[in-house]
């Protein structure tokens, strides 16, 4: 598949069929992930692939509780007032997204695989200083992890496998850490369920890049 086609049709997939995803396909995605650009070739990642049905079920239950007991009530309250001012089209799009998020919360443990990106707490908190103080170059740890995640998900798209990046599991990270035997000095940074789409890939609705891009000076737009 052409890389641009993969990028243009990669959208988050939250509903999966029972069609299998093989270990070799997951390995292909991991091979692509670790080729991602990263700061100083530090490669600050470990990966944990969960295929065991019981472990997936337990992780899925943690995720379901995080969603329904904490996230959904909070986001519903936050969105209540804003929803009054949106168009019918935007409201319907929001409802579709919400329905897919609820579905994922209720069925995460049924995905063919749950893949975790894991880093170290020491690297997560690393900062660079000199005589003038903090050298604020941002969190280079994350700028190394994010391209690896995107490579992983693009490779999955190329293989016809749907993915969805989520961090909601962090609400119950200690339980998930225990389920999978993850050491205390490691941090689960992201969770990516994998499965063949029950629906289809396609171009997601987005605000055109031209409307969000300035040239040379802030606010100077081009068509």
C-alpha positions as CSV (number, residue, x, y, z in Angstrom):
1,X,0.0,0.0,0.0
2,X,1.2,3.5,-0.8
3,X,2.3,5.4,2.3
4,X,0.1,8.3,1.5
5,X,-3.0,6.1,1.1
6,X,-2.2,4.5,4.5
7,X,-1.9,7.9,6.2
8,X,-5.0,9.3,4.6
9,X,-7.2,6.4,5.6
10,X,-5.7,5.4,9.0
11,X,-8.5,6.7,11.2
12,X,-9.0,5.2,14.7
13,X,-10.7,1.8,14.5
14,X,-12.6,0.9,17.7
15,X,-14.8,-2.0,16.4
16,X,-13.2,-5.3,15.5
17,X,-14.3,-8.5,13.8
18,X,-13.3,-12.0,14.9
19,X,-10.9,-12.3,11.9
20,X,-7.5,-13.3,13.3
21,X,-4.3,-11.1,13.4
22,X,-1.2,-13.3,13.3
23,X,1.9,-13.0,15.4
24,X,3.9,-12.4,12.3
25,X,1.8,-9.4,11.4
26,X,2.3,-8.0,14.8
27,X,6.1,-8.6,14.5
28,X,6.0,-6.7,11.1
29,X,4.4,-3.7,12.9
30,X,6.9,-3.8,15.7
31,X,9.8,-4.0,13.2
32,X,8.4,-0.8,11.5
33,X,7.9,0.9,14.9
34,X,11.5,0.5,16.1
35,X,12.8,2.1,12.8
36,X,11.2,5.4,13.8
37,X,13.4,8.5,14.2
38,X,14.2,9.1,17.9
39,X,16.4,11.4,19.8
40,X,20.1,10.4,19.9
41,X,19.1,6.9,18.8
42,X,18.1,6.4,22.4
43,X,15.2,4.0,21.5
44,X,13.5,4.6,24.9
45,X,10.9,1.9,24.4
46,X,9.9,-1.6,25.3
47,X,6.8,-3.3,23.9
48,X,4.4,-5.8,25.5
49,X,2.1,-7.7,23.3
50,X,-0.9,-9.3,25.2
51,X,-2.5,-12.2,23.4
52,X,-3.5,-14.3,26.4
53,X,-7.4,-14.3,26.5
54,X,-7.6,-14.1,30.3
55,X,-5.1,-11.2,30.6
56,X,-6.9,-9.4,27.8
57,X,-10.2,-9.9,29.7
58,X,-8.7,-8.5,32.9
59,X,-7.2,-5.5,31.1
60,X,-10.5,-4.9,29.3
61,X,-12.3,-4.9,32.7
62,X,-9.9,-2.3,34.0
63,X,-10.5,-0.2,30.9
64,X,-14.3,-0.6,31.2
65,X,-14.3,0.6,34.8
66,X,-12.0,3.6,34.0
67,X,-14.3,4.6,31.1
68,X,-17.7,4.2,32.7
69,X,-16.9,5.1,36.3
70,X,-14.5,8.0,35.8
71,X,-14.0,9.2,32.2
72,X,-17.5,9.2,30.8
73,X,-19.3,10.9,33.7
74,X,-16.5,13.6,33.7
75,X,-16.5,14.2,30.0
76,X,-20.3,14.3,29.8
77,X,-20.4,17.0,32.4
78,X,-17.7,19.0,30.6
79,X,-19.4,18.7,27.3
80,X,-23.0,19.5,28.5
81,X,-22.8,23.3,28.0
82,X,-20.6,23.2,24.9
83,X,-23.0,20.9,23.1
84,X,-25.7,23.6,23.0
85,X,-23.7,25.7,20.6
86,X,-22.8,23.1,18.0
87,X,-24.4,22.4,14.7
88,X,-26.6,19.3,14.1
89,X,-23.9,17.9,11.9
90,X,-21.2,18.3,14.5
91,X,-23.6,16.9,17.2
92,X,-24.3,13.8,15.1
93,X,-20.5,13.3,14.4
94,X,-19.9,13.6,18.2
95,X,-22.6,11.0,18.9
96,X,-21.0,8.6,16.4
97,X,-17.6,9.1,18.0
98,X,-19.0,8.6,21.5
99,X,-20.8,5.4,20.4
100,X,-17.5,4.0,19.1
101,X,-15.7,5.0,22.3
102,X,-18.3,3.3,24.4
103,X,-18.1,0.2,22.2
104,X,-14.3,0.0,22.7
105,X,-14.7,0.4,26.4
106,X,-17.1,-2.5,26.5
107,X,-15.1,-4.8,24.2
108,X,-11.5,-3.8,24.5
109,X,-10.6,-7.2,26.0
110,X,-11.9,-8.9,22.8
111,X,-9.4,-7.3,20.5
112,X,-7.0,-9.8,18.8
113,X,-4.1,-8.2,20.6
114,X,-3.4,-5.4,23.1
115,X,0.0,-3.8,22.5
116,X,1.6,-1.6,25.2
117,X,4.4,0.9,24.6
118,X,6.4,0.9,27.8
119,X,9.2,3.4,28.8
120,X,11.2,4.0,32.0
121,X,10.2,6.4,34.7
122,X,13.8,7.7,34.9
123,X,13.8,8.7,31.2
124,X,10.3,10.1,31.4
125,X,11.4,12.7,34.0
126,X,14.9,13.4,32.5
127,X,15.8,17.1,32.1
128,X,18.8,18.9,30.7
129,X,20.5,21.7,32.7
130,X,23.5,24.0,32.4
131,X,24.7,27.0,34.4
132,X,21.8,29.1,33.2
133,X,19.3,26.5,34.4
134,X,16.8,24.3,32.6
135,X,17.4,23.9,28.8
136,X,13.8,23.8,27.7
137,X,13.8,21.6,24.7
138,X,10.6,19.8,25.7
139,X,10.2,16.2,26.6
140,X,12.5,14.5,24.0
141,X,11.5,11.2,25.6
142,X,8.0,11.7,24.1
143,X,9.2,13.0,20.8
144,X,10.9,9.7,20.4
145,X,8.0,7.5,21.5
146,X,5.3,9.2,19.3
147,X,6.9,8.5,15.9
148,X,7.3,4.8,17.0
149,X,3.6,4.6,17.8
150,X,2.7,6.2,14.5
151,X,5.0,3.8,12.6
152,X,3.3,0.9,14.4
153,X,-0.2,2.0,13.5
154,X,0.6,2.9,9.9
155,X,2.2,-0.5,9.4
156,X,-1.0,-2.1,10.9
157,X,-3.1,0.0,8.4
158,X,-0.9,-1.3,5.6
159,X,-1.8,-4.9,6.6
160,X,-5.5,-4.1,6.9
161,X,-5.4,-4.1,10.7
162,X,-7.3,-1.5,12.7
163,X,-5.8,0.3,15.7
164,X,-6.7,2.9,18.2
165,X,-4.3,4.7,20.5
166,X,-5.6,5.1,24.0
167,X,-4.2,6.2,27.4
168,X,-7.4,5.8,29.5
169,X,-6.0,2.6,31.0
170,X,-3.7,4.9,33.1
171,X,-6.6,5.3,35.5
172,X,-6.0,1.8,36.7
173,X,-2.4,1.4,35.6
174,X,-1.2,-0.3,38.9
175,X,-3.7,-3.1,38.3
176,X,-2.6,-3.6,34.7
177,X,1.0,-3.5,35.8
178,X,0.3,-6.3,38.2
179,X,-1.7,-8.3,35.6
180,X,1.3,-8.2,33.2
181,X,4.1,-8.4,35.7
182,X,5.5,-4.9,34.6
183,X,8.2,-3.7,37.0
184,X,7.6,-0.6,39.1
185,X,10.4,1.4,37.3
186,X,8.5,1.0,34.0
187,X,5.8,3.3,32.7
188,X,3.0,2.2,30.4
189,X,2.7,5.1,28.0
190,X,0.2,3.9,25.5
191,X,-2.1,1.0,24.7
192,X,-3.0,0.0,21.2
193,X,-5.7,-2.6,20.6
194,X,-5.5,-4.4,17.2
195,X,-8.1,-6.1,15.1
196,X,-9.6,-6.3,11.6
197,X,-12.2,-3.6,11.2
198,X,-15.9,-4.5,11.5
199,X,-16.5,-1.4,9.4
200,X,-14.1,0.1,6.9
201,X,-11.1,2.3,6.7
202,X,-11.6,5.7,5.1
203,X,-10.8,9.4,5.0
204,X,-11.9,11.0,8.3
205,X,-13.5,14.4,8.4
206,X,-10.8,17.0,9.2
207,X,-10.5,20.8,9.1
208,X,-8.4,21.5,6.0
209,X,-4.7,22.0,6.7
210,X,-4.8,25.4,4.9
211,X,-7.1,26.7,7.7
212,X,-4.7,25.7,10.4
213,X,-1.4,26.6,8.7
214,X,0.4,30.0,8.7
215,X,3.3,30.8,6.4
216,X,6.3,32.8,7.6
217,X,4.2,34.9,10.0
218,X,1.4,33.8,12.4
219,X,-2.0,34.3,10.8
220,X,-0.7,34.5,7.2
221,X,-2.6,31.8,5.4
222,X,-2.4,30.5,1.9
223,X,-5.0,28.5,-0.1
